Amino acid sequence: MPIDAPAKSDRQPVPRSATAGYVLAGVVLAASLLLVYLYWRSAYEREMTAAQAAFTARADDTAGRLVRRLGNHELIARGGVSLSASVARPSRRQWQNYVEGLDLRERYPDLTGLAFLVYSTSLQLSELQRMLREGGEGMFSVWPHGIRAHYGPVLYLEPKTRENMAAIGYDMYADPVRRAAMDAARDSGQPVMSPPVRLVQDIDAQGAPPGVVLFLPVYRFGDRPATTEARRESLQGWVETSFRVPDFVDATLRGMPDRISLRIIDVTDGGHAVLYADPAPDTADPPAFHATSDLRAYGRDWRLEFSSAPGSVVAARMAGLRNTLVIGVFASLLLFAIVLVLARTQARAERLAARMTESFRRSELRFRNALEYSAIGTALLDARGRIADANPALEQVLHKSREQLLGSRLDSHFIDHRAADVPADQVYRSTRSMLADDGSLRQLQLTYMPMPGDVDSDIVRQVQVEDVTDRLRAEAQVLQLNRTLEARVEARTRELTIANQDLESFAYSVSHDLRAPLRAIEGFSRLLDERQGDALGEEGRDHLARVRNAATRMGSLIESLLKMARLGRSGIKPVTLDLSKLAAEIVAELRGSEPDREVAVSIESGLQATGDANLVRNLMANLLGNAWKFTAGREDARIEFGRDAHGAFFVRDNGAGFPAEYADKLFRPFQRLHSQEQFAGDGVGLASVRRIVERHGGTIRADGALGLGATFAFTLPENPEA
């Protein structure tokens, strides 16, 4: 019967015990669902309580930040009071230095500025204006205009912004709302905050947010008189700081994580003036939580109203509870399914156990056969390194019988007798030496691997032992042959280097030795033409001219040969080169040599490479010179120097060009595709170019067509290391 075929017992009627199992499964399902619901409900209420507590804590933190921010504003103003009381009247420069030291724009961007308001009568105001004019501070005009018993104009206001400069001179004492706060500060000697007002800086702004002004009185000699009458008599002015409420809230709560919705209402004396309100969320769902905090500050009563996110949003943040509910229901259903299949699982488990027992027996048999008939020596070791089992191949490798091997330490069969430091849970390989019965030294390679044994067995490791003596000897012979080959290559390389040096020396010597006869031919030909020219006749002088031209041509070839020899001998000093600038200099030299030619030259800017300055200039001069020479017959001559998409530099022209099949011959020394009468030259320029490029480790290629111009593309390293 196949293993997967159903047994006869699976098709029998369901026994009574199985029916009881179904009932038990239903009870388990109902109980588990009830427990899941109770747990979810408790967790939901706990999470909502924690969310409300967190909301209340954030509200308290927000209120505390606002109070601390107002306290900082008071400290800034008190510093101005101390400065104003320390002298009869601070100068504009002193006030400016104090405010600059506070760095209001960076630390307190919500403050519109810090101002000093002078308290004076009409006569005192006129005297103050006269003193300011004589002190070089210019005209000081007070607005709004009008005759009043007392004035409280803005004398200094820092920092200097366009709005603050426009507010200087404004008589805050002329505004009844501000005057009430200023009088309260004067009479009490304490800082007093004004009701919501439009700031002087926002008089011309439409829809400006509400602002508040904090006044601190400044008394003569910096003291605070004991009585109200004395305080009125000793008053010098006020230090004033103002802010827009939205800017104040944003600066206070900037960087606060998980900011909550806030509304600030001025409820002083039963009023209800909204100073600030966060925009309401775009949902009809009401907030989940509310909180209110009363703030008493500088004579004003503010009510802070906090609102959390809508209830649906707060509930949505408890996705973990929904997941818990889903997982609980799923676990209940899973438990129900488990109980249903328990009865059948037991029978199937018994059949599976029988099959596994048989599989284990067969696996053990396969392992035994593999161990017995393996061609590699194998041993099983216990925790102390003793051989618990060995196959016949190990007997042959170690030249010991099975009885001699069992119970002996594996390390005792090697020359050094040392215990191998083998990691217990890793595969480890080592080579050991053994002395054979015939006295020869054998090399054995050991491969250790973890091998857990049966229960109650201390077998912990399997080791494979292989005789690798012959293989190591063969490897040694190969290494010896490689060393011999390296020596031969080194010798051949040295011979080739000497031959190249001899060849360069030969070319250099021949070139120098040929110059002397050429100079003699050219010199005597010139003397013969000068002294015997009339006797030679026209035809003789023509022959003599041909001789001199041939000598000059041969001198040019010798000079080119010398250049080729120098290229082989000179060392390379790599530096970073501006190829665009170098090309422009060479083109300028070419234009100077032929000022009558009109050639359109395009040079891409910013091209750089690394190379020897002299060699690269020789390379560029040859390529641009060839382009200049071979475009001589065209009226619309055009030369381009740039870099292509593959990173190679190129020189392109629309000159005479060359047949594509002759591209490889262009870089051979003294190879020419045009006659001397068409285009002069010695055929060495492109050979020099190729040699320079290859000495720099680059490549060069030529593309062209007869009558359609030519393109030479080459590569150079981009950095000195390359």
C-alpha positions in Angstrom: 0.0 0.0 0.0 1.4 3.5 -0.8 2.5 5.6 2.1 0.0 8.4 1.4 -3.0 6.0 0.9 -5.6 6.3 3.7 -5.7 3.6 6.3 -8.9 1.5 6.7 -9.4 3.0 10.2 -9.8 6.5 8.7 -13.0 5.4 6.9 -14.7 4.0 10.1 -17.6 5.9 11.8 -16.7 8.6 14.2 -16.5 7.1 17.8 -18.2 8.6 20.8 -14.9 10.0 22.1 -14.6 12.1 18.9 -18.1 13.5 19.6 -17.0 14.5 23.0 -14.0 16.2 21.4 -16.3 18.3 19.2 -18.2 19.4 22.2 -15.0 20.3 24.0 -13.8 22.2 20.9 -17.1 24.3 21.0 -16.6 25.0 24.7 -13.0 26.0 24.1 -14.0 28.3 21.2 -16.7 30.1 23.3 -14.4 30.5 26.3 -11.5 31.8 24.3 -13.6 34.3 22.4 -15.0 35.6 25.7 -11.5 35.9 27.2 -10.3 37.7 24.1 -13.2 40.2 24.3 -12.7 40.9 28.0 -9.0 41.4 27.5 -9.5 43.7 24.5 -12.1 45.8 26.4 -9.8 46.2 29.4 -6.8 47.0 27.1 -8.9 49.6 25.2 -10.0 51.4 28.4 -6.4 51.3 29.6 -5.1 52.7 26.4 -7.7 55.5 26.4 -6.8 56.4 30.0 -3.1 56.5 29.0 -3.8 58.6 26.0 -5.8 61.1 28.1 -3.0 61.2 30.7 -0.5 61.8 27.9 -2.7 64.5 26.5 -3.0 66.2 29.9 0.8 66.0 30.3 1.3 67.6 26.9 -1.2 70.4 27.8 0.7 71.1 31.1 4.0 71.1 29.2 2.6 73.5 26.7 1.3 75.9 29.4 4.6 75.7 31.2 6.5 76.5 28.0 4.3 79.6 27.5 4.8 80.8 31.1 8.6 80.3 30.8 8.6 82.2 27.5 6.8 85.1 29.0 9.3 85.0 31.9 12.2 85.2 29.4 10.5 88.3 27.8 10.3 89.9 31.2 14.0 89.2 31.9 15.0 90.8 28.6 12.9 93.9 29.5 14.4 94.0 33.0 17.8 94.1 31.5 16.8 97.2 29.6 15.4 98.6 32.9 18.7 98.1 34.6 20.5 99.8 31.7 18.1 102.7 31.7 18.3 103.2 35.5 22.1 103.0 35.6 22.4 106.3 33.7 20.4 109.5 33.5 19.3 108.4 30.1 21.0 105.7 28.0 22.4 106.7 24.7 21.3 105.3 21.4 24.5 103.4 21.0 24.3 101.9 24.5 20.8 100.7 23.8 21.8 99.3 20.5 24.8 97.4 22.0 22.6 95.9 24.7 20.0 94.6 22.2 22.6 93.3 19.8 24.1 91.3 22.7 20.7 89.6 23.2 20.6 88.4 19.6 16.8 88.8 19.5 16.4 87.8 15.9 18.0 84.4 16.5 16.9 83.6 20.0 13.6 85.4 20.2 12.2 85.8 16.7 8.7 86.3 18.1 9.7 89.7 19.7 9.2 92.7 17.4 11.8 94.6 19.4 12.9 96.2 22.7 12.0 99.8 23.1 12.7 102.6 25.6 9.8 105.0 26.1 10.6 108.4 27.7 8.1 109.9 30.0 8.0 113.7 29.7 5.9 116.9 29.7 5.7 119.3 26.7 8.7 121.3 28.0 10.7 118.2 28.8 10.0 116.8 25.3 11.1 120.1 23.7 14.3 120.0 25.7 14.9 116.3 24.8 14.5 117.1 21.1 17.0 120.0 21.4 19.5 117.7 23.1 19.1 115.1 20.5 19.7 117.5 17.7 22.8 119.0 19.4 24.1 115.5 20.1 24.0 114.7 16.4 21.2 112.2 16.5 19.0 114.2 14.1 15.4 115.3 14.4 13.1 113.5 16.8 9.5 113.9 15.9 6.6 112.6 18.0 3.4 111.3 16.5 0.4 111.5 16.5 0.7 115.2 16.7 -1.1 117.3 19.3 -0.6 119.1 22.6 -0.9 116.7 25.6 0.0 117.0 29.3 2.3 114.0 29.2 4.0 112.0 26.5 5.4 108.5 26.3 7.1 108.4 22.8 9.3 105.6 21.6 12.8 107.0 21.9 14.9 103.8 21.1 13.7 100.6 19.3 16.0 97.8 18.4 16.7 95.8 16.3 16.6 98.2 13.4 14.1 96.9 10.9 12.0 98.9 8.5 8.9 98.5 10.7 10.8 99.4 13.9 12.4 102.4 12.3 8.9 103.7 11.3 7.6 103.2 14.9 10.2 105.4 16.5 8.6 108.6 17.8 5.2 107.0 18.3 3.5 108.3 21.5 2.1 105.2 23.1 0.8 107.4 25.9 -1.7 108.9 23.4 -3.4 105.5 23.0 -5.9 105.0 25.9 -5.5 101.2 25.9 -1.7 101.4 26.1 -1.9 104.4 28.5 -3.9 102.3 31.0 -1.3 99.6 31.0 1.5 102.2 31.3 -0.1 103.9 34.2 -0.7 100.6 36.0 3.0 99.7 35.6 4.0 103.2 36.8 1.8 103.1 39.9 2.5 99.5 40.8 6.2 99.4 39.9 5.6 95.9 38.3 5.5 94.8 34.7 2.1 95.1 33.2 0.8 93.6 29.9 -1.7 95.4 27.7 -4.9 94.0 26.3 -4.9 92.8 22.7 -3.9 95.7 20.5 -2.7 96.3 16.9 1.1 96.8 17.2 2.6 100.0 15.9 4.6 97.9 13.4 1.3 96.5 11.9 -0.7 99.8 11.7 -0.6 99.7 7.9 -0.9 95.9 7.6 -4.3 94.5 6.7 -5.5 91.5 8.7 -2.5 91.6 11.1 -2.8 89.2 14.1 -3.4 90.6 17.6 -0.4 91.6 19.7 0.3 92.5 23.3 2.8 94.9 24.8 4.7 94.4 28.1 5.6 97.6 30.0 8.2 97.8 32.8 8.6 101.2 34.6 12.0 102.9 34.9 12.5 105.1 37.9 15.2 107.6 38.7 18.3 106.0 40.3 16.9 102.6 39.5 15.0 102.2 42.8 11.3 101.6 43.4 9.8 104.3 45.6 7.5 103.1 48.4 4.4 105.1 47.6 2.4 105.7 44.5 3.0 109.5 44.5 6.7 108.9 44.9 6.7 106.5 42.0 4.8 108.9 39.8 7.3 111.6 40.7 10.4 109.4 40.1 9.2 107.9 36.7 11.7 108.3 33.8 9.9 106.1 31.3 9.2 102.6 30.4 11.0 99.6 28.8 8.6 98.0 26.3 8.6 94.8 24.5 5.8 93.5 22.2 5.0 90.4 20.2 2.3 89.0 18.0 0.5 86.2 19.8 0.7 83.7 16.8 4.5 84.4 16.5 4.8 84.0 20.3 3.1 80.6 20.3 5.0 79.3 17.2 8.4 80.3 18.7 7.5 78.8 22.1 6.3 75.5 20.8 8.8 75.1 17.9 10.3 71.6 18.0 7.7 70.3 20.5 6.9 66.8 19.5 3.2 65.8 19.0 1.9 69.4 19.3 -1.7 69.6 20.4 -4.4 72.1 19.3 -4.4 75.3 21.4 -6.7 78.4 21.8 -5.7 81.4 23.9 -8.5 83.7 25.2 -8.0 86.9 27.2 -10.7 86.7 29.9 -9.5 89.7 32.0 -12.4 91.4 33.8 -14.9 89.0 32.3 -13.9 89.7 28.7 -13.6 87.2 25.9 -10.9 88.2 23.3 -9.4 85.3 21.3 -5.7 85.9 21.0 -4.7 82.7 19.2 -6.5 79.7 17.8 -5.2 76.7 15.9 -7.2 75.8 12.8 -10.0 73.2 13.4 -9.5 69.8 11.8 -11.5 69.0 8.6 -13.8 66.5 10.3 -17.1 66.6 12.1 -15.8 64.2 14.7 -15.3 66.1 18.0 -11.9 65.9 19.9 -11.4 63.0 22.1 -10.1 65.0 25.1 -10.3 68.6 26.3 -8.2 70.5 28.9 -8.2 74.0 30.2 -5.5 76.0 32.0 -5.7 79.5 33.5 -2.6 81.7 33.1 -2.3 84.9 35.2 0.5 87.0 33.8 1.3 90.7 34.3 -2.2 91.8 35.1 -3.9 89.8 32.4 -6.0 86.6 32.7 -5.5 84.1 29.9 -7.4 80.9 29.5 -5.6 78.2 27.6 -8.0 75.7 25.9 -6.4 72.5 24.6 -8.0 70.0 22.3 -6.8 66.6 21.2 -7.2 64.9 17.9 -10.7 63.6 17.0 -11.8 60.5 18.7 -11.7 58.5 15.5 -8.0 59.5 15.0 -7.1 58.6 18.6 -8.9 55.2 18.2 -7.1 54.7 14.8 -3.8 55.0 16.7 -4.7 52.0 18.7 -4.2 49.7 15.7 -2.3 47.3 18.0 -5.6 46.7 19.9 -7.4 45.8 16.7 -4.6 43.6 15.8 -4.8 42.0 19.2 -8.5 41.4 18.8 -8.0 39.9 15.3 -5.2 37.7 16.5 -7.2 36.6 19.5 -10.1 35.6 17.3 -7.8 33.9 14.9 -6.1 32.1 17.8 -9.4 31.0 19.2 -10.4 29.6 15.8 -7.0 28.0 15.5 -7.4 26.4 18.9 -10.8 25.1 17.9 -9.3 23.6 14.8 -6.5 22.0 16.8 -8.9 20.3 19.2 -10.9 19.0 16.2 -8.0 17.3 14.7 -6.4 16.0 17.9 -8.1 12.6 17.6 -7.0 11.9 14.1 -3.6 13.4 14.8 -2.8 10.8 17.3 -3.4 7.9 14.9 -1.5 9.6 12.2 1.3 10.4 14.6 1.6 6.7 15.4 1.8 5.8 11.7 4.3 8.6 11.1 6.4 7.4 14.0 6.5 3.9 12.5 7.6 5.3 9.2 10.2 7.5 10.8 11.6 4.5 12.7 11.9 2.6 9.4 13.5 5.7 7.7 16.0 6.0 10.6 16.9 2.3 10.3 17.5 2.7 6.5 19.4 6.0 7.0 21.7 4.2 9.6 22.2 1.4 7.1 23.1 3.8 4.3 25.6 5.6 6.6 27.2 2.3 7.6 27.5 1.3 4.0 29.0 4.6 3.0 31.5 4.4 5.9 32.4 0.8 5.2 32.9 1.1 1.4 34.4 4.6 1.2 37.8 4.9 -0.5 38.8 7.6 2.0 39.8 6.7 5.5 37.1 7.7 8.0 36.9 7.6 11.7 34.4 8.6 14.3 35.9 10.4 17.4 34.5 10.8 20.9 34.9 13.9 23.0 38.4 12.8 24.1 39.7 12.4 20.6 39.6 8.5 20.7 38.6 6.5 17.7 35.1 5.0 18.3 34.7 3.5 14.8 36.9 3.2 11.7 36.4 1.9 8.1 38.7 -0.4 6.2 40.2 2.4 4.2 41.5 4.0 7.4 43.2 0.7 8.3 45.0 0.8 4.9 46.0 4.5 5.3 47.4 4.1 8.8 48.6 0.5 8.3 46.9 -0.6 11.5 44.2 -3.2 12.1 40.7 -2.3 13.3 41.5 -3.7 16.7 44.6 -1.5 17.0 42.6 1.6 16.0 39.5 1.3 18.2 40.0 3.1 21.5 43.3 4.7 20.5 43.8 8.4 20.2 43.9 9.6 16.6 46.8 12.0 17.3 49.0 9.1 18.6 49.4 7.7 15.1 51.3 10.8 13.8 54.9 11.9 14.4 54.3 15.0 16.5 51.7 13.3 18.7 50.2 16.7 19.4 46.5 17.2 20.0 44.8 19.0 17.1 43.2 22.3 18.1 39.9 21.5 16.3 36.9 23.8 16.7 34.0 21.6 17.9 31.3 23.2 15.6 33.3 23.9 12.5 34.9 22.1 9.6 38.7 22.1 10.0 41.5 20.8 7.8 45.1 20.1 8.6 48.1 18.2 7.3 49.9 15.7 9.6 53.0 13.5 9.1 53.2 9.8 9.6 56.1 7.4 9.6 55.2 4.4 7.4 56.3 0.8 8.2 59.0 1.0 5.5 60.5 4.1 7.1 59.2 6.5 4.5 57.5 9.8 5.6 53.9 10.1 4.5 51.8 13.3 4.5 48.2 12.9 5.5 45.4 15.4 5.1 42.8 15.4 7.9 39.3 16.9 7.5 37.4 17.3 10.8 33.6 17.9 10.8 31.0 17.9 13.6 29.1 14.6 13.8 26.5 14.3 16.5 26.0 10.7 17.6 23.0 8.9 18.9 21.4 9.6 22.2 23.7 8.4 25.1 26.6 8.3 22.7 29.7 10.5 23.1 30.6 10.6 19.3 31.1 14.3 18.5 33.3 14.4 15.4 34.0 12.7 12.1 37.4 12.9 10.5 38.5 11.9 7.0 42.1 10.8 6.5 43.6 10.9 3.1 47.2 10.1 2.0 48.3 13.2 -0.1 52.0 12.4 -0.2 52.1 11.8 -4.0 50.0 14.9 -4.7 52.2 17.2 -2.6 55.3 15.8 -4.4 53.6 16.6 -7.8 52.8 20.1 -6.6 56.4 20.6 -5.5 57.6 19.6 -8.9 55.1 22.0 -10.5 56.4 24.8 -8.3 60.0 24.0 -9.2 59.1 24.1 -12.9 57.3 27.5 -12.4 60.4 29.0 -10.7 62.5 27.7 -13.6 60.1 29.3 -16.1 60.2 32.6 -14.2 64.0 32.6 -14.4 63.9 32.0 -18.2 61.3 34.8 -18.7 63.5 37.2 -16.6 66.5 36.3 -18.7 64.6 36.7 -22.0 63.3 40.1 -20.8 66.8 41.2 -19.8 68.1 40.2 -23.3 65.2 42.1 -25.0 65.8 45.2 -22.9 69.5 45.1 -23.9 68.5 44.7 -27.5 66.1 47.6 -27.4 68.8 49.8 -25.8 71.3 48.7 -28.5 68.8 49.5 -31.2 68.1 52.9 -29.8 71.8 53.6 -29.5 72.3 52.4 -33.1 69.6 54.7 -34.4 71.0 57.6 -32.4 74.6 56.9 -33.6 73.6 56.4 -37.3 71.6 59.6 -37.2 74.5 61.6 -35.9 77.0 59.9 -38.3 74.8 60.7 -41.3 74.6 64.4 -40.5 78.3 65.1 -41.3 78.1 63.8 -45.0 74.8 65.6 -45.4 76.3 68.8 -44.2 79.2 68.3 -46.6 76.8 67.6 -49.6 74.7 70.6 -48.8 77.7 72.9 -48.2 79.6 72.0 -51.3 76.4 72.1 -53.4 75.8 75.6 -52.2 79.5 76.6 -53.0 79.2 75.0 -56.4 76.0 76.9 -57.1 77.5 80.2 -56.0 80.9 79.9 -57.7 80.2 77.7 -60.8 76.5 78.4 -61.3 77.0 80.2 -64.6 79.2 77.5 -66.0 76.7 74.7 -65.1 73.8 76.3 -67.0 70.1 76.1 -66.3 69.9 72.4 -66.3 73.0 71.9 -64.1 71.6 74.4 -61.6 68.3 72.5 -61.6 70.2 69.2 -60.9 72.2 70.9 -58.2 68.9 72.2 -56.6 67.5 68.7 -56.6 70.7 67.4 -54.8 70.3 70.1 -52.1 66.6 69.4 -51.7 67.3 65.7 -51.3 70.0 66.4 -48.7 67.6 68.7 -46.8 64.9 66.0 -47.0 67.3 63.4 -45.7 68.3 65.8 -42.9 64.7 66.1 -41.9 64.3 62.3 -41.9 67.4 62.0 -39.7 66.0 64.6 -37.3 62.7 62.6 -37.2 64.7 59.5 -36.5 66.4 61.3 -33.6 63.1 62.3 -32.2 61.9 58.7 -32.3 65.0 57.7 -30.4 64.6 60.4 -27.8 61.0 59.3 -27.2 62.3 55.8 -26.3 65.0 57.2 -23.9 63.2 60.0 -22.1 61.5 59.4 -18.7 58.0 60.4 -18.0 57.2 63.0 -15.4 53.4 62.9 -14.9 51.6 66.2 -14.0 48.1 67.4 -14.4 47.7 69.2 -17.8 45.0 71.5 -19.1 44.6 70.1 -22.6 42.1 72.8 -23.7 44.6 75.5 -22.9 47.4 73.6 -24.6 45.4 73.1 -27.7 44.5 76.8 -27.8 48.3 77.7 -27.6 49.2 75.4 -30.4 46.3 76.7 -32.6 47.5 80.2 -31.9 51.0 79.2 -33.1 49.6 77.7 -36.3 47.6 80.8 -37.0 50.7 82.9 -36.5 52.6 80.8 -39.1 49.8 81.2 -41.7 47.9 84.4 -40.9 46.2 84.5 -44.2 44.3 81.2 -43.6 40.7 81.1 -42.3 40.2 78.0 -40.2 37.2 77.5 -37.8 38.6 75.9 -34.7 36.4 74.5 -31.9 38.0 73.6 -28.5 36.0 72.1 -25.7 36.8 73.8 -22.4 37.9 72.2 -19.1 39.6 69.1 -20.6 42.3 67.8 -18.3 44.6 64.7 -18.2 47.8 63.5 -16.6 51.0 63.1 -18.5 54.5 64.3 -19.3 54.2 68.0 -20.3 56.7 67.9 -23.2 55.5 64.6 -24.6 51.8 65.5 -24.5 52.6 68.9 -26.1 54.4 67.0 -28.9 51.4 64.7 -29.3 48.9 67.6 -29.5 51.2 69.6 -31.9 51.4 66.6 -34.3 47.6 66.0 -34.3 46.6 69.6 -34.6 49.4 70.3 -37.0 48.2 67.5 -39.3 44.6 68.7 -39.1 45.8 72.2 -40.0 48.0 70.9 -42.9 45.4 68.5 -44.4 42.6 71.2 -44.4 44.7 73.6 -46.5 42.7 72.9 -49.7 39.3 73.7 -48.2 37.7 77.1 -48.0 35.4 76.0 -45.1 38.3 74.4 -43.1 37.1 73.2 -39.7 39.1 71.6 -36.8 37.5 70.3 -33.5 39.1 69.2 -30.3 37.0 67.6 -27.6 36.0 64.5 -25.7 33.6 61.8 -26.8 31.0 59.9 -24.8 33.5 57.1 -24.1 36.0 59.5 -22.4 38.5 59.6 -25.3 40.0 62.9 -26.5 39.7 63.5 -30.3 41.0 65.8 -33.0 38.6 66.0 -36.0 39.0 67.8 -39.3 37.2 68.0 -42.6 40.4 67.9 -44.7 41.7 65.5 -47.3 41.1 62.4 -45.1 42.4 58.9 -46.0 41.0 55.5 -47.2 39.6 53.5 -44.2 41.6 50.4 -45.2 44.9 52.3 -44.6 44.1 53.3 -41.0 46.6 50.9 -39.5 49.5 52.1 -41.8 49.2 55.7 -40.6 51.1 55.0 -37.3 54.0 53.2 -38.9 57.3 55.3 -39.2 57.9 56.9 -42.6 54.5 55.7 -44.0 52.8 58.3 -46.2 49.5 58.2 -48.1 50.1 61.5 -50.0 52.9 62.7 -52.1 55.4 65.3 -50.9 54.1 67.8 -53.5 50.5 67.5 -52.1 51.4 67.7 -48.4 54.9 68.0 -47.1 56.1 65.8 -44.2 58.4 63.0 -43.2 55.9 60.4 -42.0 57.1 60.3 -38.4 54.5 62.5 -36.7 51.8 59.9 -36.2 54.3 57.2 -35.3 55.6 59.6 -32.5 52.0 60.2 -31.4 51.3 56.5 -31.1 54.5 55.9 -29.2 53.7 58.8 -26.7 50.1 57.6 -26.1 51.3 54.0 -25.5 54.1 55.1 -23.1 51.3 56.8 -21.1 49.3 53.6 -21.1 46.7 54.9 -23.5 45.3 53.9 -26.9 44.8 55.7 -30.2 42.7 55.0 -33.2 42.1 56.7 -36.5 38.8 57.0 -38.5 38.3 58.7 -41.8 37.3 58.7 -45.4 39.0 60.0 -48.5 37.9 63.6 -49.0 35.7 63.7 -45.9 38.3 64.4 -43.2 39.8 62.4 -40.4 39.3 61.8 -36.7 42.1 60.7 -34.3 40.9 59.6 -30.8 43.3 58.9 -28.0 43.2 58.2 -24.2 45.4 59.5 -21.4 45.3 58.7 -17.7 43.2 61.1 -15.5 45.4 61.0 -12.4 49.1 60.5 -11.6 48.6 57.2 -9.9 47.1 55.8 -13.1 
